[in-house]
Amino acid sequence: MKLHLNGNIVDERDAHISVLDRGFLFGDGVYELLRYFDGHGVGVEAHARRLARSLELAQIRGFDAMQLGRICSELLEANGLRDAAVYVQVTRGAGRVRSHVPTEPLTPTVFAMANPAEPISSLVAPQEVAAITAEDMRWKLCEIKTLSLMGNILHLLDADAHGANEALLHCDGFVGEGAYSNMAMVKDGALITTPIAEEPPILHGTARADLLAAARTAGIPFEIRKIRLDELAQADELMITSSRRLVSAVTRLDGRAVRDGCAGRVTLALFNQMRDDIAAMIASRQNAALETTHA
């Protein structure tokens, strides 16, 4: 596997990072995961803006987040990949000593890898997953897409122990998001999802934004508001969104079936619309490239 490390494409066996890197010592860094279909990235600009915001809030300086698309393209080319999930992380860098507060100016460590993923043609139906509910024990700065994911991992380990794939997290009686995803519900044909600027805090998910755009295109009414924990048991449909999986249907919650235990009508419509939007984006870019070639 070819990796990106600090501006260079290197073999995996030749990639070395200092044990004093703050990402290794403290989880002191941020990351993004982008989905590429047939060589075309989904929401690359949105991911770059979110990375820039994470870097700003984390006070990590010295890396231009607008390089994200170039790094991903070079990495895909080096690995001969067209359909992939690309993981990019930026840490504060490595100092000469272990210190909570850096004792010297640091240069960020930039790392990226690409793994093969399913082509757009394989996205025929939303994944059906089971979830549990749990009181959110993570920190409140969910807007920062941080490497420090211990709280998320503990929730997911608990979910796994209960035969589930995700944990829907709540605080003070309101549901925020999942441990690795944003969430939404359907009631009486309308999509309802949680706001990004209120408690409980949630990640500003790019797939969440794509879900709302798909709802507009498909003519599905939607509402952005706080969701009470007790509403989940009365929901007609539950779903989660993520860059890797687009939208997945939550068909079991806390061991019980959500309605009939299958992906619902609205979830299916939103999945199909999101997939079709990606396919249209790919076709548009391919046509533009052909026009440029023949110009």
LINDA-V567320 format. One record per residue. N is the residue number from 1. RES is the residue in one letter. SS is DSSP state (helix for helix, strand for strand, loop for the rest). PHI is phi in degrees with one decimal (* if undefined). PSI is psi in radians with two decimals (none if undefined). Layout:
# LINDA-V567320
N	RES	SS	PHI	PSI
N	RES	SS	PHI	PSI
This chain:
# LINDA-V567320
1	M	loop	*	2.40
2	K	strand	-94.0	2.38
3	L	strand	-121.0	2.76
4	H	strand	-100.0	2.24
5	L	strand	-141.6	1.95
6	N	loop	52.0	0.82
7	G	loop	90.9	-0.03
8	N	strand	-122.7	2.59
9	I	strand	-93.9	2.11
10	V	strand	-132.2	2.76
11	D	strand	-68.9	2.60
12	E	helix	-54.5	-0.73
13	R	helix	-68.6	-0.30
14	D	helix	-100.3	0.05
15	A	loop	-87.3	2.08
16	H	loop	-131.0	2.36
17	I	loop	-127.5	2.44
18	S	loop	-59.1	2.46
19	V	loop	-68.2	-0.22
20	L	loop	-91.9	0.10
21	D	strand	-63.6	2.38
22	R	helix	-70.2	-0.37
23	G	helix	-65.2	-0.69
24	F	helix	-73.2	-0.73
25	L	helix	-78.8	-0.68
26	F	helix	-125.7	-0.08
27	G	loop	65.4	0.54
28	D	loop	-88.8	1.41
29	G	strand	-175.7	3.13
30	V	strand	-133.3	2.92
31	Y	strand	-151.5	2.92
32	E	strand	-141.4	2.65
33	L	strand	-127.4	2.17
34	L	strand	-117.2	2.55
35	R	strand	-105.9	2.28
36	Y	strand	-117.3	2.32
37	F	strand	-121.1	2.16
38	D	loop	51.0	0.65
39	G	loop	84.6	0.02
40	H	strand	-111.4	2.21
41	G	strand	-81.3	2.50
42	V	loop	-94.4	2.06
43	G	loop	64.3	0.65
44	V	helix	-60.3	-0.74
45	E	helix	-63.5	-0.70
46	A	helix	-65.2	-0.71
47	H	helix	-63.5	-0.71
48	A	helix	-64.3	-0.72
49	R	helix	-64.5	-0.70
50	R	helix	-68.2	-0.67
51	L	helix	-62.0	-0.75
52	A	helix	-60.7	-0.71
53	R	helix	-66.1	-0.75
54	S	helix	-60.3	-0.77
55	L	helix	-62.3	-0.72
56	E	helix	-64.1	-0.84
57	L	helix	-66.8	-0.59
58	A	helix	-81.9	-0.09
59	Q	loop	58.9	0.68
60	I	loop	-99.2	2.09
61	R	loop	-119.2	2.68
62	G	loop	111.1	0.07
63	F	loop	-133.5	2.31
64	D	loop	-90.7	1.94
65	A	helix	-62.5	-0.35
66	M	helix	-70.7	-0.10
67	Q	helix	-79.2	-0.11
68	L	helix	-55.4	-0.85
69	G	helix	-62.5	-0.73
70	R	helix	-63.9	-0.76
71	I	helix	-59.6	-0.80
72	C	helix	-62.8	-0.77
73	S	helix	-62.8	-0.77
74	E	helix	-64.4	-0.65
75	L	helix	-69.3	-0.72
76	L	helix	-63.3	-0.76
77	E	helix	-62.5	-0.74
78	A	helix	-63.9	-0.55
79	N	helix	-98.2	0.01
80	G	loop	63.6	0.64
81	L	loop	-107.5	2.54
82	R	loop	-116.9	-0.63
83	D	loop	-113.0	2.04
84	A	strand	-158.4	2.81
85	A	strand	-110.5	2.15
86	V	strand	-109.1	2.15
87	Y	strand	-104.7	2.23
88	V	strand	-128.6	2.25
89	Q	strand	-132.0	2.57
90	V	strand	-128.3	2.08
91	T	strand	-102.0	2.94
92	R	loop	-67.1	-0.37
93	G	loop	116.3	-3.04
94	A	strand	-114.5	2.27
95	G	loop	-100.0	-3.06
96	R	loop	-88.3	-0.32
97	V	loop	-137.7	2.82
98	R	loop	-82.6	2.00
99	S	loop	-145.7	2.33
100	H	loop	-58.8	-0.75
101	V	loop	-102.6	2.17
102	P	loop	-54.2	2.41
103	T	loop	-96.5	0.04
104	E	loop	-156.3	2.79
105	P	loop	-62.2	2.38
106	L	loop	-118.6	2.65
107	T	loop	-102.5	2.18
108	P	loop	-57.6	2.55
109	T	strand	-95.3	2.16
110	V	strand	-114.7	2.12
111	F	strand	-131.1	2.48
112	A	strand	-148.8	2.57
113	M	strand	-142.7	2.68
114	A	strand	-123.8	2.29
115	N	strand	-118.8	2.48
116	P	strand	-57.7	2.52
117	A	loop	-141.4	3.01
118	E	loop	-68.3	2.51
119	P	loop	-73.7	2.90
120	I	helix	-60.4	-0.53
121	S	helix	-66.0	-0.35
122	S	helix	-86.2	-0.17
123	L	loop	-84.4	1.50
124	V	loop	-105.3	-0.33
125	A	loop	-159.5	2.65
126	P	loop	-67.3	2.53
127	Q	loop	-65.8	2.48
128	E	strand	-104.3	2.20
129	V	strand	-128.8	2.78
130	A	strand	-104.5	2.57
131	A	strand	-137.9	2.79
132	I	strand	-117.4	2.88
133	T	strand	-104.2	2.56
134	A	strand	-153.7	2.59
135	E	strand	-71.2	2.25
136	D	loop	-66.4	2.10
137	M	loop	-111.6	0.24
138	R	loop	-86.2	3.14
139	W	loop	-80.5	3.01
140	K	loop	-90.1	-0.17
141	L	loop	-87.6	1.01
142	C	loop	-68.7	-0.30
143	E	loop	-64.6	-0.48
144	I	loop	-82.6	2.12
145	K	loop	-85.0	1.40
146	T	strand	-88.0	2.70
147	L	loop	-68.9	-0.37
148	S	loop	-76.3	1.49
149	L	loop	-109.7	0.34
150	M	helix	-57.7	-0.76
151	G	helix	-59.5	-0.75
152	N	helix	-63.2	-0.76
153	I	helix	-64.3	-0.72
154	L	helix	-62.5	-0.70
155	H	helix	-63.3	-0.70
156	L	helix	-71.9	-0.59
157	L	helix	-64.2	-0.68
158	D	helix	-65.5	-0.73
159	A	helix	-60.5	-0.79
160	D	helix	-61.1	-0.69
161	A	helix	-63.8	-0.39
162	H	loop	-101.5	0.27
163	G	loop	72.1	0.46
164	A	loop	-119.0	2.91
165	N	loop	-104.8	-0.32
166	E	strand	-149.1	2.75
167	A	strand	-120.7	2.15
168	L	strand	-89.2	2.10
169	L	strand	-100.4	2.42
170	H	strand	-130.8	2.74
171	C	strand	-147.8	2.27
172	D	loop	52.6	0.63
173	G	loop	85.8	0.04
174	F	strand	-120.5	2.48
175	V	strand	-87.5	2.36
176	G	strand	-101.9	-1.24
177	E	strand	-156.1	-3.10
178	G	strand	-90.1	3.01
179	A	loop	-67.0	-0.48
180	Y	loop	-130.1	0.17
181	S	loop	-149.5	2.90
182	N	strand	-89.5	2.79
183	M	strand	-129.0	2.79
184	A	strand	-151.7	2.83
185	M	strand	-132.8	2.88
186	V	strand	-123.4	2.31
187	K	strand	-139.5	2.17
188	D	loop	54.4	0.72
189	G	loop	82.4	-0.09
190	A	strand	-104.2	2.43
191	L	strand	-82.2	2.34
192	I	strand	-128.8	2.22
193	T	strand	-136.1	2.78
194	T	loop	-80.0	2.59
195	P	loop	-75.3	2.77
196	I	loop	-94.8	-0.19
197	A	loop	-112.0	0.28
198	E	loop	-131.5	2.94
199	E	loop	-77.3	2.53
200	P	loop	-71.7	2.63
201	P	loop	-70.6	2.57
202	I	loop	-136.0	2.79
203	L	loop	-67.5	2.46
204	H	loop	-79.7	1.36
205	G	loop	-69.9	2.35
206	T	helix	-70.8	-0.65
207	A	helix	-68.8	-0.54
208	R	helix	-62.0	-0.76
209	A	helix	-63.7	-0.69
210	D	helix	-65.1	-0.62
211	L	helix	-62.0	-0.79
212	L	helix	-66.8	-0.66
213	A	helix	-63.7	-0.69
214	A	helix	-65.0	-0.66
215	A	helix	-62.9	-0.73
216	R	helix	-60.6	-0.84
217	T	helix	-63.2	-0.71
218	A	helix	-82.5	-0.06
219	G	loop	72.9	0.48
220	I	loop	-93.5	2.11
221	P	loop	-63.4	2.52
222	F	strand	-143.4	2.78
223	E	strand	-139.4	2.39
224	I	strand	-108.5	1.95
225	R	loop	-160.2	2.93
226	K	loop	-67.7	2.48
227	I	strand	-114.2	2.15
228	R	strand	-75.5	2.56
229	L	helix	-57.6	-0.69
230	D	helix	-70.8	-0.23
231	E	helix	-72.1	-0.45
232	L	helix	-61.0	-0.65
233	A	helix	-67.8	-0.36
234	Q	helix	-102.2	0.04
235	A	loop	-68.9	2.52
236	D	loop	-76.4	-0.61
237	E	strand	-147.0	2.62
238	L	strand	-127.0	2.55
239	M	strand	-148.8	2.79
240	I	strand	-129.2	2.65
241	T	strand	-123.9	2.56
242	S	strand	-159.7	2.74
243	S	loop	-62.0	-0.61
244	R	loop	-72.4	-0.66
245	R	loop	-115.4	0.05
246	L	strand	64.2	-1.65
247	V	strand	-136.0	2.37
248	S	strand	-121.4	2.57
249	A	strand	-89.0	2.23
250	V	strand	-87.0	1.88
251	T	strand	-102.6	-0.20
252	R	strand	-137.1	2.38
253	L	strand	-133.5	2.15
254	D	loop	52.1	0.71
255	G	loop	84.1	-0.03
256	R	strand	-116.6	2.58
257	A	strand	-67.7	2.45
258	V	loop	-86.2	1.94
259	R	loop	53.4	-2.03
260	D	loop	-92.7	0.14
261	G	loop	78.5	0.28
262	C	loop	-128.1	2.81
263	A	loop	-57.9	2.31
264	G	loop	-85.5	3.03
265	R	helix	-60.4	-0.79
266	V	helix	-69.4	-0.72
267	T	helix	-59.8	-0.77
268	L	helix	-61.9	-0.76
269	A	helix	-64.2	-0.72
270	L	helix	-68.8	-0.70
271	F	helix	-60.1	-0.84
272	N	helix	-62.2	-0.71
273	Q	helix	-66.3	-0.74
274	M	helix	-63.3	-0.75
275	R	helix	-63.5	-0.78
276	D	helix	-65.0	-0.62
277	D	helix	-63.5	-0.69
278	I	helix	-66.5	-0.78
279	A	helix	-60.5	-0.69
280	A	helix	-67.4	-0.66
281	M	helix	-62.9	-0.77
282	I	helix	-61.6	-0.83
283	A	helix	-61.5	-0.72
284	S	helix	-62.6	-0.76
285	R	helix	-68.5	-0.66
286	Q	helix	-65.3	-0.73
287	N	helix	-64.7	-0.70
288	A	helix	-63.0	-0.69
289	A	helix	-65.7	-0.69
290	L	helix	-65.8	-0.72
291	E	helix	-63.1	-0.67
292	T	helix	-65.6	-0.71
293	T	helix	-64.5	-0.67
294	H	helix	-90.2	-0.04
295	A	loop	-69.2	none
